[in-house]
Amino acid sequence: MTRITFYYIYDMRHTIVTTLLLLLFISSNAQKSQSPYEWDWVRDGIWTGVSLGASAGGLLLIQNKDDISEEKLAMEIANQDNINFLDRWAVGNDSENANMISDIPFAASFAAPIVLLFDDETNDHTGQIVGMYIESLATTAGMFSITAGLVNRSRPYVYSEDVPLDRRLRNNAQRSFYSGHVAATATATFFTAKVFSDFNPDANGKAWIWTGAAVLPAAVGYFRIEAGQHFLTDVLLGYGLGAVTGYFVPELHKTRNTSLDVYPSAGISFTGDEYRGMALRYSF
């Protein structure tokens, strides 16, 4: 599983770099329709750069983690009754089949925003959308990799006597908290639903899009638990962080319709005196 997790981070970074080059190419094209978003190269460049830096730093932390000792493993097993009731039912799970199945919706989710290219309202702003998508994935990758590098929590399969000892002792077995698969999937699907909804506020079928956005990461989470890779609380946290990122990165880019008006004003005050002057009105 160490190899799978490493390539998840590795491939995400390379996907972001590749897509950024695509952004630079596409964003030069003339845009036809009005976008609900605005892009700031300085602000968003710093944001994305910091997130990618955090992802790289977290990857180094993950690679430098120590394996656990047999004594520590024995202590974990002896104290398994102290695991909270939400997670206890997953103790000892270890399904290789579920592990492989979980990778299918996980991988498919990264392509979810491609459906936006088939929408007339969004495909004129491909560069802008790709930029926000990169920013969203980079943010999720940064949060996940730093957390995975700093926090130790045994995966459910560690408690199974049927799992080979060397696998249970590896540092990868201490990266249950939290689920990066679920976080990345939720980021991609909620981002897609949010962007489509902002470009098409009156579109029919939005409920189905949001339903799909919610179900896909939930399915990934279910199979990750069955695979013994994560506990329920790990999945719930990954789901929440991923969904928040996928939703609020586009929301924070929305164009704010604000205006400041200056106009003459005259009337009678509450004391009965007449007045004439200038008034300010700020609308948002």
N, C-alpha and C positions, 0 to 999 in steps of 0.2 A: 504493500500500500504506500510505502514511502515514495516509490517511483511515480505512482499515480498523482499523489498530492504535489510533488515537485513539478511535474509537468503541467498541472493545473495552473500553478503560479507562473511557470515559465511561459506557457502558451498564452496566458492572459497578457503578459507583458509584451510579447511579440505581436499579438493581435492588436493591442493598443497602438504600438508603433506603426504597424502596417496601415491601420485605419487612419492614423493621423496623417500619413502621407496621402491617403485618399482624400482626406479633408482638405489638405492644401491644394489639391488639384481641382476638386469639385467646387470649392467655395469661390473660385474665380469666375464661375458661370453666373450669368445674369439671373436674378430671381424674379419671378412673375407675380406670385401672390403674396399677400401680407402675412408675415410670421408673427405669432404671439410672443416670440422670444427675441432676446437681444444677446449678442455675444461680444465680450470684451476680451481682446487678445491678451492684455496685461493681466487682468484679474484672473481670467480662466487659465491662462498659461501658467501662472504661479500656482494656482489651485491644483491643476493636473500634475505639474512638476513635483510639488510637495507630496502628492499622493503616490506618484510613481517612486519617489525617493523612499517614502515610508514602506512601500511594498518591497523594494530591494533590501532595505534595512531589516525588515521582518524576515525575509528569506534567509539572510545571514544568521539571524538569531535561531531560526528553525534548524539550519544546517549544523549549528554549533551546540545544539542541545545534547546533553549526556543521556546515555541509556540508563535505565534504572537497574538496581541490584536485585538479586533474588530475595534478599532480606526485605527490601522495600515492597517487592511484589507480594511477599507473604503477609506483610502488614496490610496491604490493600485488600487482600482476600479476607483476612481476619476481620476487617472493619466494614465489610460490604453491607452489613445490616444497618449501618448508619446512613446509607444512601437514601435521599429523600424519596417519599412515596411516588412522586411523579416520574422518577427515573428508575426505580427499583425493578420494575417489570422487564426492563431491557437488559439487565445484568446477564452476561453469558451469551448474548446473541452473537452469532457468527455465520452469516449466510453469504457465501461467495456469489451465489446466483443473484441475490438481492443487490450485492455490491456492483455487479456488472450492469444490472438493470438500471440502477440509479444514475449511471453515467450517460444513459441515452437521453432522458429529458434534460439533464444538466448540460450536455453538449448542444442539444437542439435549442435551448433557451438563448444561447448567444446569438443565434440567427433570427430571433424573434423580431427585432426592429426592421428586418428586411421587408416585412409585410407593409411597412410604411411607404416603401417605394412604389407600391401599387395604388397609393391614394393620391389623387390629383392635388389635394391641398398641401400635402407634406413633401412630395417629391421635388418641388421647386426649391426646397430648403435642405437638401440632403447634407451639404457640408456642415451647416449649423447643427443639424440633428446628430450627425456623426460625432461632432466635437463634444456635444453634451453627453453622448453615450460613452465616449472614451472617458470623460470626466467622471461619470457615474461608476463605471467599472473600476477605474483607478482608485476612487474613493473607497469602494468596497474592498478592493484588494489590499489597500494600505491598512485599513482597520483590521481586516482578518489576519494578515500576515504578522503584524506587530503583536496582536493578541495571542496567536498561535505560538509565537516565539517566546512569549513571556510567561504564559500560563501553562501549568501542568495539570492535566486531569486524565485519568486512565480511561481508555475507551472500554465499552461494554465487553468486547471480546477478551480483554485482559483477564476477566474473571472466569473464563471457560477453561476447564482442564483439558479439553479436546484440542485447544490451539497449541501449536509447538511453543516450547519455552522461549526460544530465541526471538520469536516474533513478539511475544508478550513483554520481553525485556527491552525491545528497541525504543528509541526516543519517540518514534512515530506513534507508539501506543499511548503516549502521554498527551496527545493532541486532540482530545475529544472536544474541548471547549475552544471555539464553538464551530458550527458547521459552515465551512466555506462554500461547499457545494450549494447548500440551500441559500446562503446569502447572495451568491453570484446569480443564481437562477432567479431569485425574487427581484434583484436589481434589474435584470434584463426584461423580465415580463412586466413589472410595474412601470418601468420606464416606457415601454412600448404602449401600454394602455393609457398612461398619462399623456404622452405626446399626441397620440391619436385623438384623445378626448379634447385636448386644447385646440387642435386644429379643426376638429369637427364637433363642436359643442352640441349640435342639434342632430347628430347622426343617429340613425336607427341601429340597434344591435350593440350599443356600447356596453350593455349589461353582460353580453356574452364575452366581449373582449376582457372585461374586468374579471369575469368568472374564470376564464382561461388563465389570466395573469395570477390569480390566487391559487388555482388548483395545481398548476405545474410545479411550483416550488414545494407545495405540500406533498405532492407525490414523491419528489426527490427526498424530502425529509423522511417520509415513511420508509422508503427503501434503505436510507442510510441508517435508520434505527434497526431495521431487520438485519442489516449487514453487520451490526455490532460496531459501527464506526462512531456513533454518537448516541447520547441520551436525548430524551424528549426536550429537556430544557436547553440543550445545545442547539437543537433544531429550531425551537421557538425563538431563541435569541437571534440566530442567523436569519430566520425568516423576517423578523421584525426590523433588524438593521438593514437588510437588503431591500425590503419594501419601502422603508423610509427614504433610503438613498435614491432608489429608482423613481420615487414620486417627487421628492423635494428638490433634487437637482434641476429638473425642468421647471419646477415652480419658482425657484429662486432666479431663474433666467427670464421669467415672464416680463414683458414690457409693461411698465407702470404708466397708465394714462393719467398724468398729473398736469395741472396747468395753474398758472398764477395770473389772475386778471386784476388790472387796476382800472377803476372807473369812477366817474363823478357820482356823488351821492348827496341828496338833500331830503329834508323831512322835519319832523317835529320830535324832539326828545321826550322822554318820560316826564320831564319837568315842565313841559309845555313850551320850551324855547325852540325857535326855528334854527336849523343848522344847514350849512353847505360845506362840502369837503370832498376828499378823495377816499375811496374804500378799496380794500384789498380782499380778494376772494381766491382761496386755494382749494381746488377740487381734486379728488383722487378716487 
